[in-house]
Structures are given as structure tokens and as C-alpha cells.
Amino acid sequence: MVDKALGGAGLRGQVAGQTALCTVGQTGSGLTYCGYDISELAEKAQFEEVSFLLSRGELPTASELAEYKAKLKSLRGLPDALKTVLENIPKDAHPMDVMRTGCSMLGNLEMELDFSQANDAIDRMVALFPSIICYWYRFTHDGVRIETQTDDDSVGAHFLNLLHDKAPSELFAQVMNVSLILYAEHEFNASTFTGRVCASTLSDIHSCVTGAIGTLRGPLHGGANEAAMDMIQNFTSAEHAEQEVMGMLERKDKIMGFGHAIYRESDPRNVIIKKFSEKLAAEVGDDVLYPVSVRCEEVMWREKKLFCNADFFHASAYHFMDIPTKLFTPIFVMSRVTGWTAHVKEQRANNRIIRPSADYTGPDARSYTPIESRG
Ligand SMILES: CC(C)(COP(=O)(O)OP(=O)(O)OC[C@H]1O[C@@H](n2cnc3c(N)ncnc32)[C@H](O)[C@@H]1OP(=O)(O)O)[C@@H](O)C(=O)NCCC(=O)NCCS
């Protein structure tokens, strides 16, 4: 007998291990990294400080941060063999597949030979992921081979510069910084858990991240911001949005960018990115997408008590910064690689192979039927 409750429970509420990296839905605003509240990090920190915190366990001093940022800057150049691979991926490929292949190829070229090299491998991925996606995107969409070794101060500004071929405004760079902080870490979510399962076999760090990217790709996880964008851009006004959302609810459609497996009343990241979406709307003169998004939020709460997760207002925020929708989830990768790899190191530090069991629901034991006797 298939136990629907068990099969459909998705391991919800079960503790599957320990972590010192993150709390979700427990203290402060509801999300902390190594004890620091997300609202404080988003307001005061640079993404590179958060990245350092996750890989080294403590916030950097001023000189450590300067050294770390200089190191990241020096690691933005793509190896020729990786450029060749990226140039051979078709224009209509899914950008998350580009990230997955890019990460995997990097693992072939710069293998993590032993675990003592983990931080160097992590720094390289943090520095190189924006280069990977932008090199492919600009080559296949604009027909240019871009130079990825830039002098931009931050990972977020570097990404926008490569994408748009010009240094971003202060506000755009700030929004990217905040966005990368918000997405950096989130406890035992599906992609992180994938990375930890892979790490528990004592595999290499590029394999762990490649698997995590594949898991993040799905619309129930990282792909939700793209799906949210696809939805809101069809709405021409707040009234139209309300009408359509009501129809979707009636048809029991899933509305992307709403709900969460752990949070019950709100996602602490939403209030932060929503504020920046509003700021960007004013900056670019939008009077449709932001009011549409706000109306969706109101209707979903009024009708279903469902709230925006981190992805919903990220959709409009990224759109206002002229980022193509299909690059939304790769930005998530550029950020979450810091959380994934911190979990890989944590798993390695106190490891036992992750190997749960399943309740068997198949046929009773039976004997093998020779092929000539099968109907
Ligand atoms: C995130 C998500 C996968 C969590 O799934 P979950 O833990 O199974 O969700 P819940 O247990 O809270 O769901 C409770 C009910 O609300 C419904 N629901 C949850 N999210 C919904 C959404 N976005 N739109 C419509 N209905 C939703 C569920 O279908 C369920 O209804 P049911 O009891 O009639 O089956 C789910 O909310 C979802 O699919 N959201 C859209 C995708 C998304 O934004 N993902 C990014 C997550 S950060």
C-alpha cells in the first residue's frame, strides 16, 4: 500500500542533520547566517563579507576583506578550454544548464585534489560564475567574446558590467549586493541537501555544486523567480492582475513566488527585496509591474493566506535592472554557491554517508519467469 502521507510529505519537519550555518523560521526576523540576522546583513554588509563569513566562519576584518576581494577580482578570467565549451553551448540552451556544464568543466580543469584546497576552489567559483554565464550569454546572443577580467569592486557590479557592457549605477549595484546576500544561504533546502548528500560520499566540491545547480533549476525551487516574471508580465494593470490571479486560484494553479516549505506567515527576505523593487520602479519610471506585483501579493494573502517568498519581488527588481528573465536563476547560483560550499565543508568535517531507507511498496517476493514463458 502506498502511504500518501509519507510519499507526499517531502521529509517536511524531519531533522536530517546539524548545521552551524543558518537558522530558518526560528530567531530574529526569521533567517540568520552564522548567528547574524538577514535584515542586518542586507542593510549593512557587502556580499563578499557574507561569502567570507560562510567559507571562513567569521566576518572579515577590513584588511581580510580587502585581501579577499582582491583575490576574487584576480580570479575572474576564464580558462580557454572553458571558453571553448561555453561557445559550443547553443543559444537556446537553458542558462541553468550552462551553469551546470560550466561548473562541471571547471572541475575538470581545476580539480580539487584534496579537501585542503576547498577554499581556493570555492573562491574561484564565487569569482568565476558571473563570468561563465555572461561569457556564454554575450557570445551566443550578441556575437561577442567578452573580456571577463574586470576591475569592478563587487561580484554584483561585475555581473551587471559583463551583461550590459557598462558599469552599473550605484542603485543597481546596491540591489545586486542585497540580492546576493538574500539568496546566499538557506539551511537544508533541496539544492543544499543535494550538495550535502554528494559531499557525504567524499566526492569533490565541483560535483557537489554541479548536483546542487541541477536541483536549483526546478520551478518549485530556484526557477520560481523566472516563473513569477513570466506571469506578472502578462498583467496590464493591478485590476487585470487581480482578475487573473483569482482565476488561477479557482483553477487551483500554483502561483510561483508564493508560499514556502518552512515559513508560515512571511518570508523575511521579501520585505527587503520588495523595498528595492519599489525603489527601482521609481528610478525606471514603472507604473505597471510594481503595482501589479503588489496587487498579486494582496490577493494571495486575502484569498489564501499565502505570502510572497524571496522570489516574487526579485522578478520585478531584476526586470527593472534590465536583466533577461532567463538569467534570473543563474544569479541565484552565483549567490547560493557560497551556502552550498559552506555546507559541503561542514558535512566533510563531521561526515557519515547519508543513506536513508524507504518503506517498500512493491510486489511480494516472486520467482523469476524465464523470458520464453512470459505472456
Ligand atoms: C514552496 C512550495 C514548494 C512549498 O510547498 P509545500 O511545503 O508543499 O506547501 P504548503 O504545505 O505550505 O502548501 C499548503 C497548501 O497551499 C497550496 N499552495 C502552496 N503554495 C502555493 C502557491 N504558490 N500557489 C497556490 N497554492 C499554493 C498547496 O497546494 C497546498 O494546498 P493543498 O493543501 O490544497 O494541497 C510551494 O509553496 C510552491 O510550490 N510555491 C510556488 C513555487 C515557489 O515559489 N518556490 C520557491 C520557494 S522559495
The ligand as an SDF file (V2000), in Angstrom:
LIG
                    3D

 48 50  0  0  0  0  0  0  0  0999 V2000
    7.3980   26.4490   -1.9040 C   0  0  0  0  0  0  0  0  0  0  0  0
    6.4290   25.2980   -2.0330 C   0  0  0  0  0  0  0  0  0  0  0  0
    7.0680   24.2250   -2.9680 C   0  0  0  0  0  0  0  0  0  0  0  0
    6.2140   24.7040   -0.6520 C   0  0  0  0  0  0  0  0  0  0  0  0
    5.4270   23.5670   -0.8170 O   0  0  0  0  0  0  0  0  0  0  0  0
    4.6500   22.9130    0.4040 P   0  0  0  0  0  0  0  0  0  0  0  0
    5.5400   22.8700    1.5870 O   0  0  0  0  0  0  0  0  0  0  0  0
    4.1090   21.6330   -0.1060 O   0  0  0  0  0  0  0  0  0  0  0  0
    3.4840   23.9830    0.6360 O   0  0  0  0  0  0  0  0  0  0  0  0
    2.3720   24.0070    1.7700 P   0  0  0  0  0  0  0  0  0  0  0  0
    2.3760   22.7120    2.5230 O   0  0  0  0  0  0  0  0  0  0  0  0
    2.5380   25.2470    2.5460 O   0  0  0  0  0  0  0  0  0  0  0  0
    1.0420   24.1010    0.9140 O   0  0  0  0  0  0  0  0  0  0  0  0
   -0.1950   24.2760    1.5540 C   0  0  0  0  0  0  0  0  0  0  0  0
   -1.2930   24.4290    0.5410 C   0  0  0  0  0  0  0  0  0  0  0  0
   -1.1310   25.6580   -0.1440 O   0  0  0  0  0  0  0  0  0  0  0  0
   -1.0660   25.4430   -1.5230 C   0  0  0  0  0  0  0  0  0  0  0  0
   -0.0290   26.2940   -2.0910 N   0  0  0  0  0  0  0  0  0  0  0  0
    1.2160   26.4210   -1.6110 C   0  0  0  0  0  0  0  0  0  0  0  0
    1.9080   27.2750   -2.3800 N   0  0  0  0  0  0  0  0  0  0  0  0
    1.0390   27.6940   -3.3430 C   0  0  0  0  0  0  0  0  0  0  0  0
    1.1740   28.5620   -4.4260 C   0  0  0  0  0  0  0  0  0  0  0  0
    2.3340   29.1770   -4.6670 N   0  0  0  0  0  0  0  0  0  0  0  0
    0.1150   28.7810   -5.2100 N   0  0  0  0  0  0  0  0  0  0  0  0
   -1.0650   28.1770   -4.9670 C   0  0  0  0  0  0  0  0  0  0  0  0
   -1.2490   27.3190   -3.9510 N   0  0  0  0  0  0  0  0  0  0  0  0
   -0.1960   27.0770   -3.1480 C   0  0  0  0  0  0  0  0  0  0  0  0
   -0.6220   23.9960   -1.6780 C   0  0  0  0  0  0  0  0  0  0  0  0
   -1.0170   23.4630   -2.9300 O   0  0  0  0  0  0  0  0  0  0  0  0
   -1.3250   23.3620   -0.5220 C   0  0  0  0  0  0  0  0  0  0  0  0
   -2.6890   23.1770   -0.8770 O   0  0  0  0  0  0  0  0  0  0  0  0
   -3.4280   21.7920   -0.5240 P   0  0  0  0  0  0  0  0  0  0  0  0
   -3.3440   21.7000    0.9730 O   0  0  0  0  0  0  0  0  0  0  0  0
   -4.7970   22.0010   -1.0600 O   0  0  0  0  0  0  0  0  0  0  0  0
   -2.6380   20.7280   -1.2180 O   0  0  0  0  0  0  0  0  0  0  0  0
    5.0610   25.7660   -2.5820 C   0  0  0  0  0  0  0  0  0  0  0  0
    4.5670   26.7980   -1.7730 O   0  0  0  0  0  0  0  0  0  0  0  0
    5.1580   26.2010   -4.0150 C   0  0  0  0  0  0  0  0  0  0  0  0
    5.1020   25.3550   -4.9090 O   0  0  0  0  0  0  0  0  0  0  0  0
    5.3110   27.5170   -4.2640 N   0  0  0  0  0  0  0  0  0  0  0  0
    5.4720   28.0110   -5.6070 C   0  0  0  0  0  0  0  0  0  0  0  0
    6.8990   27.7960   -6.0640 C   0  0  0  0  0  0  0  0  0  0  0  0
    7.8600   28.7410   -5.4000 C   0  0  0  0  0  0  0  0  0  0  0  0
    7.5940   29.9310   -5.3000 O   0  0  0  0  0  0  0  0  0  0  0  0
    9.0130   28.1970   -4.9940 N   0  0  0  0  0  0  0  0  0  0  0  0
   10.0610   28.9620   -4.3720 C   0  0  0  0  0  0  0  0  0  0  0  0
   10.2060   28.5820   -2.9340 C   0  0  0  0  0  0  0  0  0  0  0  0
   11.3440   29.6520   -2.1140 S   0  0  0  0  0  0  0  0  0  0  0  0
  1  2  1  0
  2  3  1  0
  2  4  1  0
  2 36  1  0
  4  5  1  0
  5  6  1  0
  6  7  2  0
  6  8  1  0
  6  9  1  0
  9 10  1  0
 10 11  2  0
 10 12  1  0
 10 13  1  0
 13 14  1  0
 14 15  1  0
 15 16  1  0
 15 30  1  0
 16 17  1  0
 17 18  1  0
 17 28  1  0
 18 19  1  0
 18 27  1  0
 19 20  2  0
 20 21  1  0
 21 22  1  0
 21 27  2  0
 22 23  1  0
 22 24  2  0
 24 25  1  0
 25 26  2  0
 26 27  1  0
 28 29  1  0
 28 30  1  0
 30 31  1  0
 31 32  1  0
 32 33  2  0
 32 34  1  0
 32 35  1  0
 36 37  1  0
 36 38  1  0
 38 39  2  0
 38 40  1  0
 40 41  1  0
 41 42  1  0
 42 43  1  0
 43 44  2  0
 43 45  1  0
 45 46  1  0
 46 47  1  0
 47 48  1  0
M  END
$$$$
